[in-house]
Amino acid sequence: MNFKDLCQARYSCRKYQALPIENDKLEYIRECVRLAPSAVNRQPWRFVLVDNSQPELFSLVKATYHRDWIDSVPAIILCMKNEAECWTRRYDDKPHADIDLAIAIEHLCLAATEQGLATCWVCNFDINQFHDTISQFPGLEPVALVPIGYAADEAPQKLRKDMADVWK
Ligand SMILES: Cc1cc2nc3c(=O)[nH]c(=O)nc-3n(C[C@H](O)[C@H](O)[C@H](O)COP(=O)(O)O)c2cc1C
């Protein structure tokens, strides 16, 4: 699959099969995430895969996203930033951890797609509920929850702005 086909194939999957993910595929994805660039190479990220092997934590994580479809996901990758580690631009004090995380998370999603897996970026989770109910990750702030597994739906048509509206 060339890169354009990979970009076309990745989509936000909201319906998953109850199938386990092979370890070699997870290792491949982990390595693709590890190789992501970051400002001043600070790599201010931690990733944790949560599934039914930690049922209590898995339930608490899923409960922070108030949509029924999250119940069917076989695993979720917590994508967390450590702002204390990230590079901050001195001209305007802008921390770059969110940008760093976004790159690594998209590596995750594209690598998963290449491996025949499906993902979905989820940022619309209740961050306050997360901090109130989950204490395992001091100093870390979740940026996105990424469900991962085998899709149980079909990729929808890509809806994107026209080229002329995007590239000037
Ligand atoms: C930063 C970000 C946050 C997102 N948060 C959510 C979310 O909370 N819930 C959800 O269902 N989809 C979420 N999405 C998925 C977008 O809705 C989706 O990427 C967009 O509609 C384009 O569709 P596609 O990913 O299938 O190409 C998010 C995507 C991004 C990049």
Ligand as a Chemical Component Dictionary entry (heavy atoms), coordinates in Angstrom:
data_LIG
# 
_chem_comp.id                   LIG 
_chem_comp.type                 NON-POLYMER 
_chem_comp.pdbx_formal_charge   0 
_chem_comp.three_letter_code    LIG 
# 
loop_
_chem_comp_atom.comp_id 
_chem_comp_atom.atom_id 
_chem_comp_atom.alt_atom_id 
_chem_comp_atom.type_symbol 
_chem_comp_atom.charge 
_chem_comp_atom.model_Cartn_x 
_chem_comp_atom.model_Cartn_y 
_chem_comp_atom.model_Cartn_z 
_chem_comp_atom.pdbx_ordinal 
LIG C1  C1  C 0 -8.142  15.562 17.281 1  
LIG C2  C2  C 0 -9.307  14.668 16.910 2  
LIG C3  C3  C 0 -10.283 14.404 17.845 3  
LIG C4  C4  C 0 -11.333 13.544 17.534 4  
LIG N1  N1  N 0 -12.232 13.199 18.525 5  
LIG C5  C5  C 0 -13.229 12.346 18.229 6  
LIG C6  C6  C 0 -14.140 11.935 19.238 7  
LIG O1  O1  O 0 -14.048 12.322 20.400 8  
LIG N2  N2  N 0 -15.120 11.052 18.900 9  
LIG C7  C7  C 0 -15.232 10.553 17.625 10 
LIG O2  O2  O 0 -16.118 9.736  17.391 11 
LIG N3  N3  N 0 -14.375 10.923 16.638 12 
LIG C8  C8  C 0 -13.385 11.798 16.916 13 
LIG N4  N4  N 0 -12.489 12.167 15.936 14 
LIG C9  C9  C 0 -12.621 11.602 14.575 15 
LIG C10 C10 C 0 -13.102 12.642 13.558 16 
LIG O3  O3  O 0 -14.466 12.860 13.713 17 
LIG C11 C11 C 0 -12.741 12.110 12.157 18 
LIG O4  O4  O 0 -11.343 11.999 12.035 19 
LIG C12 C12 C 0 -13.254 13.011 11.036 20 
LIG O5  O5  O 0 -14.656 13.072 11.038 21 
LIG C13 C13 C 0 -12.793 12.504 9.662  22 
LIG O6  O6  O 0 -13.230 11.183 9.448  23 
LIG P1  P1  P 0 -12.215 9.974  9.202  24 
LIG O7  O7  O 0 -11.287 9.897  10.390 25 
LIG O8  O8  O 0 -13.088 8.742  9.119  26 
LIG O9  O9  O 0 -11.438 10.233 7.939  27 
LIG C14 C14 C 0 -11.434 12.994 16.242 28 
LIG C15 C15 C 0 -10.426 13.273 15.297 29 
LIG C16 C16 C 0 -9.371  14.078 15.634 30 
LIG C17 C17 C 0 -8.268  14.296 14.618 31 
# 
loop_
_chem_comp_bond.comp_id 
_chem_comp_bond.atom_id_1 
_chem_comp_bond.atom_id_2 
_chem_comp_bond.value_order 
_chem_comp_bond.pdbx_ordinal 
LIG C1  C2  SING 1  
LIG C2  C3  SING 2  
LIG C2  C16 DOUB 3  
LIG C3  C4  DOUB 4  
LIG C4  N1  SING 5  
LIG C4  C14 SING 6  
LIG N1  C5  DOUB 7  
LIG C5  C6  SING 8  
LIG C5  C8  SING 9  
LIG C6  O1  DOUB 10 
LIG C6  N2  SING 11 
LIG N2  C7  SING 12 
LIG C7  O2  DOUB 13 
LIG C7  N3  SING 14 
LIG N3  C8  DOUB 15 
LIG C8  N4  SING 16 
LIG N4  C9  SING 17 
LIG N4  C14 SING 18 
LIG C9  C10 SING 19 
LIG C10 O3  SING 20 
LIG C10 C11 SING 21 
LIG C11 O4  SING 22 
LIG C11 C12 SING 23 
LIG C12 O5  SING 24 
LIG C12 C13 SING 25 
LIG C13 O6  SING 26 
LIG O6  P1  SING 27 
LIG P1  O7  DOUB 28 
LIG P1  O8  SING 29 
LIG P1  O9  SING 30 
LIG C14 C15 DOUB 31 
LIG C15 C16 SING 32 
LIG C16 C17 SING 33 
# 
